[in-house]
């Protein structure tokens, strides 16, 4: 029973730490950081965000993530509190 409790506690602490982390700047983060920070976004979509930024310039708002193929409004809303653009 103790190993199960310890595992559950560790998972809770990791999720809590992630929820309280500072928002990620989508214009500075690399694909690995975006992958870790965003719910519902894996490595391929995170790389697509970086590729879009490199091809089209920096994002002016978090809402512009919907211009990235495979990133919809629901994904942006789910992650809004953990994302930022510059010093906003």
DSSP file (Angstrom, degrees, kcal/mol; ACC not computed):
  #  RESIDUE AA STRUCTURE BP1 BP2  ACC     N-H-->O    O-->H-N    N-H-->O    O-->H-N    TCO  KAPPA ALPHA  PHI   PSI    X-CA   Y-CA   Z-CA
    1    1 A X     >        0   0    0      0, 0.0     4,-2.2     0, 0.0     5,-0.2   0.000 360.0 360.0 360.0 -37.2    0.0    0.0    0.0
    2    2 A X  H  >  +     0   0    0      1,-0.2     4,-2.7     2,-0.2     5,-0.2   0.899 360.0  52.7 -62.9 -41.1    2.8    2.4    0.8
    3    3 A X  H  > S+     0   0    0      1,-0.2     4,-2.2     2,-0.2    -1,-0.2   0.900 110.0  49.5 -62.2 -36.7    4.3    2.2   -2.8
    4    4 A X  H  > S+     0   0    0      2,-0.2     4,-2.4     1,-0.2    -1,-0.2   0.918 112.2  47.7 -65.4 -43.7    0.9    3.1   -4.3
    5    5 A X  H  X S+     0   0    0     -4,-2.2     4,-2.6     2,-0.2    -2,-0.2   0.917 112.1  49.6 -62.4 -44.5    0.5    6.0   -1.9
    6    6 A X  H  X S+     0   0    0     -4,-2.7     4,-2.4     2,-0.2    -2,-0.2   0.893 111.5  49.0 -63.3 -40.5    4.1    7.3   -2.6
    7    7 A X  H  X S+     0   0    0     -4,-2.2     4,-2.3    -5,-0.2    -1,-0.2   0.919 112.3  47.9 -65.1 -44.0    3.4    7.1   -6.4
    8    8 A X  H  X S+     0   0    0     -4,-2.4     4,-2.3     1,-0.2    -2,-0.2   0.904 112.6  49.2 -63.9 -41.5    0.1    8.9   -6.1
    9    9 A X  H  X S+     0   0    0     -4,-2.6     4,-2.4     2,-0.2    -2,-0.2   0.912 110.8  49.9 -64.7 -43.0    1.7   11.6   -3.9
   10   10 A X  H  X S+     0   0    0     -4,-2.4     4,-2.2     2,-0.2    -2,-0.2   0.910 111.2  49.0 -62.6 -42.9    4.6   12.0   -6.4
   11   11 A X  H  X S+     0   0    0     -4,-2.3     4,-2.3     1,-0.2    -1,-0.2   0.914 111.2  50.1 -63.5 -42.8    2.3   12.4   -9.3
   12   12 A X  H  X S+     0   0    0     -4,-2.3     4,-2.5     1,-0.2    -2,-0.2   0.919 110.7  49.1 -61.5 -44.3    0.2   14.9   -7.4
   13   13 A X  H  X S+     0   0    0     -4,-2.4     4,-2.4     2,-0.2    -1,-0.2   0.884 110.7  50.2 -64.9 -39.1    3.2   17.0   -6.6
   14   14 A X  H  X S+     0   0    0     -4,-2.2     4,-2.1     2,-0.2    -1,-0.2   0.924 112.7  46.2 -65.0 -44.0    4.5   17.0  -10.2
   15   15 A X  H  X S+     0   0    0     -4,-2.3     4,-1.9     2,-0.2    -2,-0.2   0.887 112.9  50.3 -65.7 -39.1    1.1   18.1  -11.5
   16   16 A X  H  X S+     0   0    0     -4,-2.5     4,-1.3     2,-0.2    -2,-0.2   0.908 109.9  50.3 -65.8 -41.9    0.8   20.8   -8.8
   17   17 A X  H  < S+     0   0    0     -4,-2.4     3,-0.3     1,-0.2     4,-0.3   0.905 110.8  49.3 -63.2 -41.7    4.3   22.1   -9.6
   18   18 A X  H >< S+     0   0    0     -4,-2.1     3,-1.0     1,-0.2    -1,-0.2   0.879 108.3  53.7 -64.9 -37.5    3.5   22.3  -13.3
   19   19 A X  H 3< S+     0   0    0     -4,-1.9    -1,-0.2     1,-0.2    -2,-0.2   0.773 112.0  44.8 -68.9 -25.8    0.3   24.1  -12.7
   20   20 A X  T 3< S+     0   0    0     -4,-1.3    -1,-0.2    -3,-0.3    -2,-0.2   0.322  87.3 117.3-101.2   7.0    2.1   26.8  -10.6
   21   21 A X  S <  S-     0   0    0     -3,-1.0     3,-0.1    -4,-0.3    -3,-0.0  -0.357  77.4 -91.7 -71.6 155.2    5.0   27.2  -13.1
   22   22 A X        -     0   0    0      1,-0.1    -1,-0.1    -2,-0.0    60,-0.0  -0.347  53.5 -90.4 -64.5 147.0    5.5   30.6  -14.7
   23   23 A X        -     0   0    0     60,-0.1     2,-0.4    58,-0.1    60,-0.3  -0.256  42.8-117.6 -58.5 147.6    3.7   31.0  -18.1
   24   24 A X  E     -a   83   0A   0     58,-2.9    60,-2.5    -3,-0.1     2,-0.7  -0.736  16.6-128.6 -91.8 132.3    5.8   30.0  -21.1
   25   25 A X  E >>  -a   84   0A   0     -2,-0.4     4,-2.3    58,-0.2     3,-1.6  -0.722  14.4-156.1 -80.1 112.7    6.6   32.7  -23.7
   26   26 A X  T 34 S+     0   0    0     58,-2.5    -1,-0.2    -2,-0.7    59,-0.1   0.618  90.8  57.3 -69.6 -10.9    5.5   31.2  -27.0
   27   27 A X  T 34 S+     0   0    0     57,-0.3    -1,-0.3     1,-0.1    58,-0.1   0.541 118.0  29.6 -93.3  -7.7    8.0   33.4  -28.9
   28   28 A X  T <4 S+     0   0    0     -3,-1.6    -2,-0.2     2,-0.1    -1,-0.1   0.615  93.9 101.7-120.7 -22.6   11.0   32.2  -27.0
   29   29 A X     <  -     0   0    0     -4,-2.3     2,-0.1     1,-0.1    -5,-0.0  -0.348  62.9-134.8 -70.1 143.3   10.3   28.6  -26.0
   30   30 A X     >  -     0   0    0      1,-0.1     4,-2.3    -2,-0.1     5,-0.2  -0.384  34.7 -94.0 -86.3 175.8   11.8   25.7  -27.9
   31   31 A X  H  > S+     0   0    0      1,-0.2     4,-2.5     2,-0.2     5,-0.2   0.872 124.1  53.6 -61.3 -39.0    9.7   22.7  -29.0
   32   32 A X  H  > S+     0   0    0      1,-0.2     4,-2.0     2,-0.2    -1,-0.2   0.905 109.9  47.4 -64.4 -40.9   10.6   20.7  -25.9
   33   33 A X  H  > S+     0   0    0      2,-0.2     4,-2.2     1,-0.2    -1,-0.2   0.904 112.8  48.5 -67.9 -40.6    9.5   23.4  -23.6
   34   34 A X  H  X S+     0   0    0     -4,-2.3     4,-2.1     2,-0.2    -2,-0.2   0.898 109.4  53.7 -64.2 -39.8    6.2   23.9  -25.4
   35   35 A X  H  < S+     0   0    0     -4,-2.5     6,-0.2     1,-0.2    -2,-0.2   0.910 113.5  42.5 -60.6 -43.8    5.7   20.1  -25.4
   36   36 A X  H  < S+     0   0    0     -4,-2.0    -1,-0.2     1,-0.2    -2,-0.2   0.867 118.1  45.4 -70.0 -36.8    6.1   20.0  -21.6
   37   37 A X  H  < S+     0   0    0     -4,-2.2     2,-0.5    -5,-0.2    -2,-0.2   0.759 100.2  73.4 -83.2 -25.8    4.1   23.2  -20.9
   38   38 A X  S >< S-     0   0    0     -4,-2.1     3,-1.0     3,-0.2     2,-0.4  -0.787  70.6-137.6-104.3 130.6    1.0   22.6  -23.1
   39   39 A X  T 3  S+     0   0    0     -2,-0.5     3,-0.1     1,-0.2    39,-0.1  -0.649  91.7  14.0 -78.3 131.6   -1.8   20.1  -22.5
   40   40 A X  T 3  S+     0   0    0     -2,-0.4     2,-0.5     1,-0.2    -1,-0.2   0.578 102.4 107.4  81.4   9.6   -2.9   18.3  -25.6
   41   41 A X    <   -     0   0    0     -3,-1.0    -3,-0.2    -6,-0.2    -1,-0.2  -0.977  48.7-170.8-123.6 118.9    0.2   19.3  -27.6
   42   42 A X     >  -     0   0    0     -2,-0.5     4,-2.4    -3,-0.1     5,-0.2  -0.193  44.7 -77.8 -95.4-168.9    2.9   16.7  -28.3
   43   43 A X  H  > S+     0   0    0      1,-0.2     4,-2.2     2,-0.2     5,-0.2   0.872 126.9  51.2 -60.9 -40.9    6.3   17.0  -29.8
   44   44 A X  H  > S+     0   0    0      2,-0.2     4,-1.8     1,-0.2    -1,-0.2   0.920 113.1  43.8 -66.8 -43.9    5.1   17.3  -33.4
   45   45 A X  H  > S+     0   0    0      2,-0.2     4,-1.9     1,-0.2    -1,-0.2   0.879 112.2  53.9 -69.0 -37.2    2.7   20.1  -32.7
   46   46 A X  H  X S+     0   0    0     -4,-2.4     4,-1.8     1,-0.2    -2,-0.2   0.915 109.4  48.0 -62.1 -41.8    5.2   21.9  -30.5
   47   47 A X  H  X S+     0   0    0     -4,-2.2     4,-2.8     1,-0.2    -1,-0.2   0.863 107.3  56.6 -66.4 -34.4    7.7   21.7  -33.3
   48   48 A X  H  X S+     0   0    0     -4,-1.8     4,-2.5     2,-0.2    -1,-0.2   0.869 105.0  52.4 -63.7 -36.2    5.0   23.1  -35.7
   49   49 A X  H  X S+     0   0    0     -4,-1.9     4,-2.3     2,-0.2    -2,-0.2   0.937 111.7  45.3 -63.3 -46.5    4.6   26.1  -33.4
   50   50 A X  H  X S+     0   0    0     -4,-1.8     4,-2.3     2,-0.2    -2,-0.2   0.919 113.4  50.0 -63.4 -44.2    8.3   26.8  -33.5
   51   51 A X  H  X S+     0   0    0     -4,-2.8     4,-2.1     2,-0.2    -2,-0.2   0.912 110.6  49.7 -61.3 -43.2    8.4   26.3  -37.3
   52   52 A X  H  X S+     0   0    0     -4,-2.5     4,-2.7     1,-0.2     5,-0.3   0.923 110.7  50.1 -61.5 -44.5    5.4   28.7  -37.8
   53   53 A X  H  X S+     0   0    0     -4,-2.3     4,-1.6     1,-0.2    -1,-0.2   0.890 111.5  48.3 -61.5 -40.6    7.1   31.3  -35.6
   54   54 A X  H  < S+     0   0    0     -4,-2.3    -1,-0.2     1,-0.2    -2,-0.2   0.846 117.6  41.2 -69.9 -33.6   10.3   31.0  -37.6
   55   55 A X  H  < S+     0   0    0     -4,-2.1    -2,-0.2    -5,-0.2    -1,-0.2   0.822 129.0  25.8 -82.4 -33.0    8.5   31.3  -41.0
   56   56 A X  H  < S-     0   0    0     -4,-2.7    -3,-0.2     1,-0.3    -2,-0.2   0.417 107.8-112.4-115.4  -0.7    6.0   34.0  -40.1
   57   57 A X     <  -     0   0    0     -4,-1.6    -1,-0.3    -5,-0.3    -2,-0.1  -0.268  58.5 -25.4  90.9 176.8    7.7   35.9  -37.3
   58   58 A X        -     0   0    0      1,-0.1     2,-0.2    -4,-0.1   -31,-0.1  -0.190  67.6-106.0 -65.5 153.1    6.7   36.2  -33.6
   59   59 A X        -     0   0    0      1,-0.1    -1,-0.1   -33,-0.0     3,-0.1  -0.552  18.8-157.4 -74.3 140.7    3.2   35.8  -32.4
   60   60 A X  S    S+     0   0    0      1,-0.3     2,-0.3    -2,-0.2    -1,-0.1   0.692  77.2   6.3 -90.8 -23.0    1.5   39.0  -31.4
   61   61 A X  S >  S-     0   0    0      1,-0.1     3,-1.1    23,-0.1    -1,-0.3  -0.978  73.8-110.6-152.6 161.1   -1.0   37.1  -29.1
   62   62 A X  G >  S+     0   0    0     -2,-0.3     3,-1.9     1,-0.2     4,-0.2   0.835 114.0  67.7 -61.5 -32.7   -1.6   33.7  -27.7
   63   63 A X  G >  S+     0   0    0      1,-0.3     3,-1.8     2,-0.2    -1,-0.2   0.772  83.8  72.3 -60.5 -26.4   -4.7   33.5  -29.9
   64   64 A X  G X  S+     0   0    0     -3,-1.1     3,-2.0     1,-0.3    -1,-0.3   0.608  73.3  84.6 -67.7  -9.6   -2.5   33.5  -33.0
   65   65 A X  G X  S+     0   0    0     -3,-1.9     3,-2.0     1,-0.3    -1,-0.3   0.776  74.7  72.4 -60.2 -23.9   -1.6   29.9  -32.1
   66   66 A X  G <  S+     0   0    0     -3,-1.8    -1,-0.3     1,-0.3    -2,-0.2   0.649  83.3  69.2 -67.6 -11.7   -4.7   28.9  -34.0
   67   67 A X  G <  S+     0   0    0     -3,-2.0     2,-0.5    -4,-0.1    -1,-0.3   0.585  81.3  91.5 -77.8 -10.3   -2.9   29.8  -37.2
   68   68 A X  S X  S-     0   0    0     -3,-2.0     3,-2.3    -4,-0.2   -19,-0.1  -0.747  93.2-107.8 -87.1 127.3   -0.7   26.8  -36.6
   69   69 A X  T 3  S+     0   0    0     -2,-0.5     3,-0.1     1,-0.3    -2,-0.1  -0.309 104.7  19.8 -56.4 128.0   -2.0   23.7  -38.3
   70   70 A X  T 3  S+     0   0    0      1,-0.2     2,-0.6    -4,-0.2    -1,-0.3   0.371  98.2 105.7  93.2  -4.3   -3.4   21.3  -35.7
   71   71 A X    <   -     0   0    0     -3,-2.3    -1,-0.2    -6,-0.2    -3,-0.2  -0.933  50.0-177.6-110.5 113.5   -3.8   23.9  -33.0
   72   72 A X     >  -     0   0    0     -2,-0.6     4,-2.0    -3,-0.1     3,-0.3  -0.482  42.8 -96.2-104.8 176.4   -7.5   24.9  -32.5
   73   73 A X  H  > S+     0   0    0      1,-0.2     4,-2.7     2,-0.2     5,-0.2   0.850 121.6  56.7 -60.2 -36.8   -9.3   27.4  -30.3
   74   74 A X  H  > S+     0   0    0      2,-0.2     4,-2.4     1,-0.2    -1,-0.2   0.895 107.0  48.7 -64.5 -39.3  -10.0   24.7  -27.6
   75   75 A X  H  > S+     0   0    0     -3,-0.3     4,-1.3     2,-0.2    -1,-0.2   0.905 111.5  50.0 -66.1 -41.2   -6.3   23.9  -27.3
   76   76 A X  H  X S+     0   0    0     -4,-2.0     4,-1.2     1,-0.2     3,-0.4   0.940 112.5  46.9 -62.3 -46.7   -5.5   27.6  -26.9
   77   77 A X  H  < S+     0   0    0     -4,-2.7     4,-0.4     1,-0.2     3,-0.4   0.901 109.2  54.0 -62.3 -41.6   -8.2   28.0  -24.2
   78   78 A X  H  < S+     0   0    0     -4,-2.4    -1,-0.2     1,-0.2    -2,-0.2   0.796 121.4  31.5 -62.8 -28.1   -7.1   24.9  -22.3
   79   79 A X  H >< S+     0   0    0     -4,-1.3     3,-2.0    -3,-0.4     4,-0.4   0.448  86.5 106.4-109.4  -3.0   -3.5   26.3  -22.2
   80   80 A X  G >< S+     0   0    0     -4,-1.2     3,-1.6    -3,-0.4    -2,-0.1   0.846  77.5  54.0 -50.0 -45.3   -4.1   30.1  -22.1
   81   81 A X  G 3  S+     0   0    0     -4,-0.4    -1,-0.3     1,-0.3   -58,-0.1   0.696 110.8  47.7 -67.8 -16.7   -3.2   30.5  -18.4
   82   82 A X  G <  S+     0   0    0     -3,-2.0   -58,-2.9   -59,-0.1     2,-0.3   0.322 104.8  71.6-105.2   6.8    0.1   28.8  -19.0
   83   83 A X  E <   +a   24   0A   0     -3,-1.6     2,-0.3    -4,-0.4   -58,-0.2  -0.896  51.7 168.9-124.9 152.8    1.1   30.8  -22.1
   84   84 A X  E     -a   25   0A   0    -60,-2.5   -58,-2.5    -2,-0.3     2,-0.5  -0.962  29.5-129.9-151.1 167.6    2.2   34.4  -22.7
   85   85 A X  S >  S-     0   0    0     -2,-0.3     3,-1.4   -60,-0.2   -60,-0.1  -0.979  71.6 -47.8-122.8 115.0    3.7   36.5  -25.5
   86   86 A X  T 3  S-     0   0    0     -2,-0.5   -58,-0.1     1,-0.2   -59,-0.0  -0.354 116.2 -22.3  61.3-134.7    6.7   38.6  -24.4
   87   87 A X  T 3         0   0    0      1,-0.2    -1,-0.2    -2,-0.1   -62,-0.0   0.132 360.0 360.0 -98.4  20.1    6.2   40.5  -21.1
   88   88 A X    <         0   0    0     -3,-1.4    -1,-0.2     0, 0.0    -2,-0.1   0.520 360.0 360.0 -64.0 360.0    2.4   40.6  -21.1
